[in-house]
Amino acid sequence: MTDMQMPKKPFRKPWLPMRLRKLIGLVAMLALIIFYALLVMTVAVTTSVPDNKAIEFTYYLITGIAWVLPAGAIIYWMQRPDEEE
């Protein structure tokens, strides 16, 4: 077979329709953001995050970006198409 005639992967219909996935994803995103924000604030207040401004800035920078990975996975799951177009 040439590169132009590669067989297509068989389309597998998702178990949940997109509309329901988006509703579940919305609830999951809200829960993730609320839980994650409370967790980060609790860790920052109760543990010994040093008073050094550079370390404190690095902590908040890393924790402020870290929630993007699970949120991206949820968004990717929500946006899968229902049918092949």
C-alpha positions as CSV (number, residue, x, y, z in Angstrom):
1,M,0.0,0.0,0.0
2,T,1.2,3.5,-0.7
3,D,1.0,6.4,1.8
4,M,-2.1,7.7,0.0
5,Q,-4.1,4.5,0.4
6,M,-3.6,3.8,4.1
7,P,-6.7,2.1,5.6
8,K,-8.8,4.2,7.9
9,K,-9.1,3.2,11.5
10,P,-12.6,1.9,12.2
11,F,-14.7,4.5,13.9
12,R,-15.9,3.6,17.3
13,K,-18.9,5.5,18.5
14,P,-18.5,6.9,22.0
15,W,-20.5,5.4,24.8
16,L,-21.9,8.8,25.9
17,P,-23.3,11.4,23.4
18,M,-21.3,14.6,23.3
19,R,-24.0,16.7,24.9
20,L,-24.0,14.4,28.0
21,R,-20.1,14.3,28.0
22,K,-20.1,18.2,28.1
23,L,-22.5,18.3,31.0
24,I,-20.4,15.7,33.0
25,G,-17.2,17.5,31.9
26,L,-18.5,20.9,33.2
27,V,-19.3,19.4,36.6
28,A,-16.0,17.6,36.7
29,M,-14.1,20.9,35.7
30,L,-15.9,22.9,38.4
31,A,-15.2,20.2,41.0
32,L,-11.5,20.0,39.9
33,I,-10.9,23.7,40.1
34,I,-12.6,24.2,43.5
35,F,-10.9,21.1,45.0
36,Y,-7.5,22.0,43.6
37,A,-7.7,25.6,44.6
38,L,-8.6,24.7,48.2
39,L,-5.8,22.0,48.3
40,V,-3.2,24.5,47.0
41,M,-4.2,27.2,49.5
42,T,-4.3,24.7,52.4
43,V,-0.8,23.4,51.6
44,A,0.5,26.9,51.3
45,V,-0.9,28.0,54.6
46,T,-0.3,24.9,56.7
47,T,3.1,23.7,55.5
48,S,6.4,25.5,55.6
49,V,6.4,27.4,52.3
50,P,9.3,29.7,53.0
51,D,8.9,33.4,53.4
52,N,11.4,33.8,50.6
53,K,9.5,35.7,47.8
54,A,11.3,33.7,45.0
55,I,10.3,30.3,46.4
56,E,6.8,31.5,47.1
57,F,6.5,32.8,43.6
58,T,7.8,29.5,42.2
59,Y,5.3,27.5,44.3
60,Y,2.4,29.5,43.1
61,L,3.6,29.5,39.5
62,I,3.9,25.7,39.4
63,T,0.7,25.0,41.3
64,G,-1.1,27.6,39.2
65,I,-0.2,25.9,36.0
66,A,-0.4,22.3,37.2
67,W,-4.3,22.1,37.1
68,V,-4.1,22.6,33.3
69,L,-3.1,18.9,32.7
70,P,-6.1,17.3,34.2
71,A,-8.4,20.0,32.8
72,G,-7.0,19.4,29.4
73,A,-7.7,15.7,29.7
74,I,-11.3,16.4,30.6
75,I,-11.7,18.9,27.7
76,Y,-10.2,16.4,25.3
77,W,-12.7,13.7,26.5
78,M,-15.6,16.2,26.2
79,Q,-14.8,17.2,22.6
80,R,-14.6,13.8,21.0
81,P,-17.0,13.8,18.0
82,D,-20.2,11.7,18.2
83,E,-20.0,10.5,14.6
84,E,-17.5,10.5,11.8
85,E,-18.1,13.4,9.4
